[in-house]
Amino acid sequence: MTEIPLYFITVMPRIKAQNVPRWLAIDLPSLILGLQHFAVPFVFDIRFIAWRALMFIPFAFCFGIVRSWQLRLLPYIAVIHVLMDLSFAIMLLSVVN
């Protein structure tokens, strides 16, 4: 529940305040949010790491674009992110058992 507000309420406006192009203020937090998910679970397989990174990056960019247009949609985006994390937790637990 903290990643979305951190990147899109705290980081994105601070980048915008630095007078950088708008696309960069959207892309940087989105890219970092997407890439941080590549290591969970960390498996020493470059194909799996690439798949995990590329799997979440499109969603992160959609979150960033939607957030830049409509701040009031942020709670819904956070709920979608929690559901995605929950699906990951279920996947991880099914592998462990």
Secondary structure, DSSP 4 states (H G I P E B T S, - for coil): --HHHIIIIIIHHHHHHTT--HHHHHHHHHHHHHHTTTTSS--S-HHHHHHHHHHHHHHHHHHHHHHHH-GGGHHHHHHHHHHHHHHHHHHHHHHH-
